[in-house]
């Protein structure tokens, strides 16, 4: 999603680079050299369209995924 959304769409969800998200950066490297995330995202959106997902449904899914990424960065501090 981070590689496939336009800059405007990422801004809509408050998204940044993958390195900023704890759920994505724990392995030390957010990129897999043999994998093209942007192409995978295009295939995902295409599959959603074939399955009959409306654009508003796709936006809802992307919003939920963005929320999960943001929630993963919350750190609870106990006294």
Secondary structure, DSSP 8 states (H G I E B T S, - for coil): -TTTS-HHHHHHHT---GGG-HHHHTTS-S--TT--HHHHHHHHHHHHHHTT--HHHHHHHHHHHHHHHHHTT------
